[in-house]
Amino acid sequence: MLPLNGVRILDLSTVVLGPYASQILADYGADVIKIEAPEGDSTRRTGPSTEDGMGAIFLGVNRGKRSIVLDLKTPHGQEALLKLVDTADVLMHSIRPQKLAQIGLDPVTLRARNPRLVYVGLHGFAQDGPYGGMPAYDDIIQGMSGCAALMEKQTGTPQYYPTIAADKTSGLVAAHAILAALFMRERTGEGSYVEVPMLESMVAFNLVEHFYGQHFEPPLAGPGYPRLLNPWRRPYRTTDGHLCAMPYTDAHWCRFFIEAGAPELALDDRFTNISARTRNIEKLYELAAQFIAGRSTATWLEIFNRLEIPASRMHRLEDLQQDEHLSATGFFETLHDPAMGTLRFPGVPVKFDHVRPPVRMAPRLGEHTDQLLAELGMKPVTRNKPQPT
């Protein structure tokens, strides 16, 4: 029994933001119905695959869902969607609002039809601002929200985070916003309209620490947390590899300086407390890198363990499936698909009552169309079969 068992979510979104949010909710037990156009989500063709339409990126954000193909440009597709809305707790989409209004799928119309519906718009920008309605992708939002500029401050070159940070962060925001709206509905009996804009989500994400001195009027410092923007903040090179180490408290740094053979630095006014270290963080990390470079990774791991300073080896992506902790906790899961063979998935990160929810297969395009239409009392759609050549 998972927390969202019995909750039905209609997901009209594509690519990563919405599908990632609805995958989280599917992991928590919701019946997520992925509503796809006849051509399917573009991520079905993104990345390697052993079967057409089941690309790696699609598998990564669509597990545990059911897929129905509906052509919303046709009366049949619109009728089927409206009947699904009558059964749904949540409808989420990443379609520009102007297009939805043209076919009667705007929030006012659908919430009048189903007052308990939580209607979720996943947008690039808040709709009441000058950017409202503009298209947006991860790279655009990373550029507009300060991500690329943060990388420039640290490395000297504007560049994007090497992960789909805006889509995934906004997807997490969407998932917890949907849960909050469902909780409110349990209290009031009524659904609500939820707007999740990517730009605002990423600006909020970046400014948790990087708003910094701008919290005050007049500002006490410019934006940007110096410790994170320091170019020396990176894994430390050792004689045989790299080490991730994090001396943080006054005691940590004192012990480290003594072990490194520089006890005088433990009494240096630049490093004796966190305020002073923050002002002199670049020099501090430069010195730490020089000390750590002289010994092996294993030696430093033993030293930091003895000194009770957090430290670890640096994992590469290829190392994660062999990590002893992830192996012991059974994080990665294997599925056997009759057509695609053996598939590996990262597991659900959370547990409920000490049990991790199972990973379930991602759906083929339209795999559940006939099943869902039958549940709605509608006839299957006649499909055009390819003609022999």
DOZATOR-740537 format. One record per residue (C-alpha): x, y, z. Coordinates in steps of 0.05 Angstrom, whole numbers, always signed. Example, Ala and Ser with C-alpha at 12.3 -4.5 7.8 and 13.67 -1.06 7.14 Angstrom:
2
+--------+--------+--------+
!   east !  north !     up !
+--------+--------+--------+
!   +246 !    -90 !   +156 !
!   +273 !    -21 !   +143 !
+--------+--------+--------+
//
This chain:
389
+--------+--------+--------+
!   east !  north !     up !
+--------+--------+--------+
!     +0 !     +0 !     +0 !
!    +34 !    +64 !    -24 !
!    +14 !   +134 !     -2 !
!    -18 !   +155 !    -68 !
!    -55 !    +90 !    -84 !
!   -123 !   +110 !   -113 !
!   -100 !   +178 !   -138 !
!   -107 !   +186 !   -213 !
!    -63 !   +236 !   -250 !
!    -71 !   +255 !   -323 !
!     -4 !   +278 !   -351 !
!     -5 !   +315 !   -418 !
!    +67 !   +340 !   -409 !
!   +127 !   +319 !   -450 !
!   +203 !   +318 !   -448 !
!   +229 !   +318 !   -376 !
!   +198 !   +370 !   -329 !
!   +127 !   +343 !   -325 !
!   +144 !   +270 !   -336 !
!   +196 !   +272 !   -280 !
!   +144 !   +302 !   -233 !
!    +91 !   +250 !   -251 !
!   +142 !   +193 !   -247 !
!   +155 !   +212 !   -174 !
!    +80 !   +210 !   -161 !
!    +75 !   +143 !   -197 !
!   +131 !   +117 !   -153 !
!    +89 !   +138 !    -93 !
!    +31 !    +97 !   -119 !
!    -10 !   +143 !   -163 !
!    -43 !   +117 !   -226 !
!     -9 !   +163 !   -276 !
!    -39 !   +163 !   -346 !
!     +9 !   +191 !   -397 !
!    -32 !   +223 !   -452 !
!     +8 !   +224 !   -516 !
!     -3 !   +251 !   -586 !
!     +0 !   +198 !   -641 !
!    +74 !   +213 !   -653 !
!    +90 !   +204 !   -579 !
!   +135 !   +241 !   -532 !
!   +200 !   +263 !   -566 !
!   +242 !   +231 !   -512 !
!   +219 !   +163 !   -538 !
!   +271 !   +174 !   -591 !
!   +325 !   +204 !   -548 !
!   +385 !   +161 !   -529 !
!   +402 !    +88 !   -542 !
!   +349 !    +34 !   -543 !
!   +336 !    -38 !   -561 !
!   +266 !    -21 !   -585 !
!   +240 !    +37 !   -627 !
!   +202 !    +87 !   -584 !
!   +234 !    +66 !   -518 !
!   +295 !   +111 !   -515 !
!   +339 !   +116 !   -453 !
!   +315 !   +186 !   -434 !
!   +242 !   +164 !   -439 !
!   +256 !   +104 !   -394 !
!   +288 !   +150 !   -343 !
!   +226 !   +193 !   -330 !
!   +165 !   +151 !   -348 !
!   +168 !    +87 !   -309 !
!   +106 !    +62 !   -274 !
!    +56 !    +98 !   -319 !
!     +1 !    +79 !   -368 !
!     +2 !   +108 !   -439 !
!    -59 !   +127 !   -479 !
!    -55 !   +158 !   -549 !
!   -106 !   +213 !   -560 !
!   -109 !   +262 !   -618 !
!   -135 !   +323 !   -583 !
!   -148 !   +356 !   -650 !
!   -205 !   +307 !   -661 !
!   -274 !   +304 !   -627 !
!   -260 !   +232 !   -606 !
!   -195 !   +251 !   -572 !
!   -227 !   +310 !   -537 !
!   -286 !   +268 !   -514 !
!   -239 !   +215 !   -486 !
!   -198 !   +267 !   -448 !
!   -260 !   +299 !   -418 !
!   -285 !   +231 !   -394 !
!   -216 !   +219 !   -364 !
!   -221 !   +287 !   -329 !
!   -285 !   +264 !   -296 !
!   -246 !   +207 !   -263 !
!   -182 !   +246 !   -247 !
!   -153 !   +278 !   -185 !
!    -99 !   +317 !   -222 !
!    -88 !   +341 !   -293 !
!    -19 !   +368 !   -310 !
!     +6 !   +396 !   -375 !
!    +64 !   +434 !   -406 !
!    +24 !   +460 !   -465 !
!    +21 !   +535 !   -476 !
!    -45 !   +559 !   -444 !
!    -69 !   +594 !   -507 !
!    -71 !   +528 !   -544 !
!   -110 !   +492 !   -489 !
!   -162 !   +548 !   -487 !
!   -175 !   +539 !   -562 !
!   -199 !   +467 !   -551 !
!   -236 !   +478 !   -485 !
!   -183 !   +448 !   -439 !
!   -169 !   +511 !   -399 !
!   -171 !   +508 !   -323 !
!   -238 !   +545 !   -316 !
!   -274 !   +497 !   -362 !
!   -245 !   +433 !   -333 !
!   -252 !   +454 !   -260 !
!   -324 !   +472 !   -273 !
!   -333 !   +401 !   -300 !
!   -295 !   +369 !   -242 !
!   -292 !   +416 !   -181 !
!   -245 !   +368 !   -144 !
!   -194 !   +371 !   -200 !
!   -124 !   +397 !   -185 !
!   -105 !   +431 !   -251 !
!    -29 !   +441 !   -258 !
!     +3 !   +486 !   -310 !
!    +78 !   +473 !   -321 !
!   +102 !   +537 !   -354 !
!   +168 !   +569 !   -372 !
!   +147 !   +633 !   -338 !
!    +92 !   +658 !   -293 !
!    +33 !   +676 !   -336 !
!    +20 !   +745 !   -307 !
!    +89 !   +772 !   -328 !
!   +116 !   +798 !   -394 !
!   +148 !   +730 !   -408 !
!    +82 !   +693 !   -399 !
!    +68 !   +646 !   -456 !
!   +139 !   +646 !   -483 !
!   +168 !   +577 !   -498 !
!   +224 !   +553 !   -454 !
!   +273 !   +495 !   -450 !
!   +325 !   +476 !   -398 !
!   +382 !   +514 !   -431 !
!   +341 !   +578 !   -436 !
!   +320 !   +575 !   -364 !
!   +391 !   +559 !   -340 !
!   +415 !   +621 !   -377 !
!   +360 !   +666 !   -351 !
!   +361 !   +642 !   -279 !
!   +435 !   +653 !   -267 !
!   +461 !   +582 !   -274 !
!   +508 !   +597 !   -332 !
!   +532 !   +661 !   -298 !
!   +548 !   +622 !   -234 !
!   +591 !   +575 !   -274 !
!   +625 !   +636 !   -305 !
!   +641 !   +664 !   -236 !
!   +674 !   +599 !   -216 !
!   +707 !   +577 !   -280 !
!   +713 !   +640 !   -322 !
!   +670 !   +612 !   -377 !
!   +593 !   +617 !   -381 !
!   +566 !   +547 !   -386 !
!   +506 !   +506 !   -366 !
!   +505 !   +456 !   -309 !
!   +519 !   +388 !   -342 !
!   +451 !   +361 !   -321 !
!   +380 !   +380 !   -339 !
!   +378 !   +422 !   -277 !
!   +320 !   +469 !   -294 !
!   +274 !   +413 !   -317 !
!   +289 !   +367 !   -259 !
!   +288 !   +421 !   -205 !
!   +222 !   +448 !   -231 !
!   +196 !   +376 !   -234 !
!   +211 !   +368 !   -160 !
!   +176 !   +434 !   -146 !
!   +116 !   +409 !   -186 !
!   +113 !   +343 !   -149 !
!   +111 !   +376 !    -80 !
!    +63 !   +430 !   -103 !
!    +15 !   +376 !   -129 !
!    +19 !   +340 !    -62 !
!     +5 !   +405 !    -25 !
!    -56 !   +418 !    -69 !
!    -82 !   +348 !    -58 !
!    -73 !   +357 !    +17 !
!   -112 !   +423 !    +15 !
!   -167 !   +388 !    -25 !
!   -174 !   +337 !    +31 !
!   -189 !   +395 !    +78 !
!   -234 !   +437 !    +33 !
!   -264 !   +386 !    -15 !
!   -246 !   +430 !    -74 !
!   -190 !   +426 !   -125 !
!   -146 !   +484 !   -145 !
!   -105 !   +514 !   -201 !
!    -30 !   +506 !   -191 !
!    +22 !   +542 !   -233 !
!    +94 !   +519 !   -234 !
!   +139 !   +566 !   -274 !
!   +209 !   +543 !   -290 !
!   +243 !   +611 !   -286 !
!   +216 !   +628 !   -217 !
!   +231 !   +557 !   -192 !
!   +303 !   +561 !   -214 !
!   +314 !   +632 !   -190 !
!   +288 !   +610 !   -121 !
!   +333 !   +549 !   -124 !
!   +396 !   +589 !   -142 !
!   +384 !   +645 !    -92 !
!   +376 !   +601 !    -30 !
!   +450 !   +615 !    -17 !
!   +469 !   +662 !    -73 !
!   +422 !   +719 !    -55 !
!   +473 !   +728 !     +1 !
!   +484 !   +801 !    +20 !
!   +424 !   +823 !    -22 !
!   +378 !   +802 !    +35 !
!   +394 !   +868 !    +68 !
!   +377 !   +940 !    +50 !
!   +426 !   +970 !    +34 !
!   +461 !   +906 !    +10 !
!   +517 !   +881 !    +55 !
!   +551 !   +844 !     -2 !
!   +539 !   +827 !    -75 !
!   +501 !   +765 !    -95 !
!   +539 !   +699 !    -94 !
!   +562 !   +655 !    -37 !
!   +639 !   +660 !    -40 !
!   +653 !   +590 !    -16 !
!   +616 !   +559 !    -74 !
!   +643 !   +607 !   -127 !
!   +715 !   +595 !   -106 !
!   +752 !   +563 !   -165 !
!   +788 !   +517 !   -116 !
!   +722 !   +485 !    -94 !
!   +730 !   +419 !   -130 !
!   +754 !   +349 !   -114 !
!   +826 !   +352 !    -87 !
!   +880 !   +318 !   -128 !
!   +920 !   +266 !    -89 !
!   +982 !   +228 !   -111 !
!   +939 !   +174 !   -142 !
!   +871 !   +203 !   -156 !
!   +820 !   +251 !   -127 !
!   +789 !   +261 !    -59 !
!   +726 !   +297 !    -36 !
!   +738 !   +327 !    +33 !
!   +698 !   +377 !    +73 !
!   +731 !   +407 !   +135 !
!   +677 !   +455 !   +158 !
!   +677 !   +471 !   +232 !
!   +732 !   +508 !   +271 !
!   +753 !   +441 !   +301 !
!   +757 !   +408 !   +233 !
!   +804 !   +460 !   +205 !
!   +847 !   +462 !   +268 !
!   +857 !   +386 !   +265 !
!   +870 !   +388 !   +190 !
!   +924 !   +442 !   +196 !
!   +959 !   +405 !   +251 !
!   +958 !   +339 !   +212 !
!   +983 !   +375 !   +150 !
!  +1044 !   +400 !   +188 !
!  +1022 !   +473 !   +190 !
!   +996 !   +483 !   +262 !
!  +1009 !   +558 !   +256 !
!   +951 !   +563 !   +207 !
!   +903 !   +539 !   +262 !
!   +918 !   +604 !   +298 !
!   +918 !   +648 !   +235 !
!   +865 !   +702 !   +241 !
!   +843 !   +688 !   +170 !
!   +820 !   +618 !   +187 !
!   +800 !   +615 !   +260 !
!   +724 !   +621 !   +250 !
!   +673 !   +612 !   +195 !
!   +665 !   +686 !   +181 !
!   +739 !   +696 !   +171 !
!   +745 !   +632 !   +130 !
!   +688 !   +655 !    +85 !
!   +724 !   +721 !    +71 !
!   +789 !   +684 !    +56 !
!   +759 !   +621 !    +25 !
!   +799 !   +621 !    -39 !
!   +866 !   +622 !     -2 !
!   +841 !   +570 !    +47 !
!   +821 !   +520 !     -7 !
!   +885 !   +533 !    -46 !
!   +926 !   +515 !    +16 !
!   +884 !   +453 !    +29 !
!   +895 !   +430 !    -43 !
!   +970 !   +438 !    -35 !
!   +971 !   +397 !    +29 !
!   +926 !   +341 !     +2 !
!   +966 !   +335 !    -63 !
!  +1025 !   +305 !    -25 !
!   +992 !   +240 !     -2 !
!   +950 !   +183 !    -31 !
!   +875 !   +179 !    -30 !
!   +874 !   +120 !    +17 !
!   +921 !   +155 !    +65 !
!   +878 !   +216 !    +68 !
!   +814 !   +175 !    +77 !
!   +846 !   +142 !   +138 !
!   +869 !   +209 !   +165 !
!   +802 !   +244 !   +156 !
!   +766 !   +185 !   +187 !
!   +811 !   +190 !   +248 !
!   +802 !   +265 !   +252 !
!   +726 !   +257 !   +243 !
!   +726 !   +302 !   +182 !
!   +677 !   +283 !   +126 !
!   +713 !   +255 !    +65 !
!   +703 !   +205 !     +9 !
!   +730 !   +180 !    -56 !
!   +706 !   +214 !   -119 !
!   +658 !   +169 !   -157 !
!   +651 !   +172 !   -232 !
!   +583 !   +156 !   -263 !
!   +611 !    +88 !   -283 !
!   +627 !    +72 !   -210 !
!   +557 !    +83 !   -181 !
!   +528 !    +15 !   -195 !
!   +588 !    -17 !   -158 !
!   +585 !    +29 !    -98 !
!   +583 !    -15 !    -35 !
!   +529 !    +27 !     -1 !
!   +483 !    +30 !    -61 !
!   +493 !    -45 !    -72 !
!   +479 !    -62 !     +1 !
!   +415 !    -21 !     +2 !
!   +391 !    -51 !    -64 !
!   +383 !    +18 !    -96 !
!   +391 !     -5 !   -169 !
!   +337 !    -51 !   -195 !
!   +336 !    -99 !   -254 !
!   +274 !   -111 !   -296 !
!   +265 !   -165 !   -349 !
!   +224 !   -144 !   -408 !
!   +203 !   -197 !   -459 !
!   +220 !   -153 !   -518 !
!   +276 !   -108 !   -492 !
!   +312 !   -158 !   -448 !
!   +346 !   -139 !   -383 !
!   +339 !    -66 !   -362 !
!   +372 !    -30 !   -304 !
!   +340 !    +28 !   -267 !
!   +361 !    +73 !   -209 !
!   +312 !    +59 !   -153 !
!   +262 !   +103 !   -117 !
!   +305 !   +142 !    -67 !
!   +254 !   +143 !    -10 !
!   +224 !    +88 !    +32 !
!   +156 !    +82 !    +65 !
!   +155 !    +41 !   +129 !
!   +226 !    +17 !   +113 !
!   +205 !     -8 !    +43 !
!   +228 !    +24 !    -22 !
!   +171 !    +27 !    -74 !
!   +185 !    -20 !   -133 !
!   +208 !     +4 !   -201 !
!   +157 !    -10 !   -255 !
!   +167 !    -11 !   -330 !
!   +155 !    +50 !   -374 !
!    +98 !    +42 !   -423 !
!   +100 !    +32 !   -498 !
!    +66 !    +86 !   -539 !
!     -8 !    +76 !   -531 !
!     +1 !    +10 !   -494 !
!    -60 !    +22 !   -451 !
!   -104 !    +59 !   -500 !
!   -156 !     +4 !   -510 !
!   -156 !    -13 !   -436 !
!   -170 !    +58 !   -415 !
!   -221 !    +71 !   -469 !
!   -258 !     +9 !   -446 !
!   -257 !    +35 !   -374 !
!   -290 !    +98 !   -401 !
!   -342 !    +59 !   -439 !
!   -313 !    +80 !   -507 !
!   -296 !    +37 !   -567 !
!   -224 !    +25 !   -587 !
!   -195 !    +71 !   -640 !
!   -187 !    +42 !   -709 !
!   -114 !    +46 !   -726 !
!    -84 !    +48 !   -795 !
!    -41 !    -13 !   -805 !
!    +21 !     -6 !   -848 !
!    +10 !    -33 !   -918 !
!    +58 !    -85 !   -946 !
!   +105 !    -58 !   -999 !
+--------+--------+--------+
//
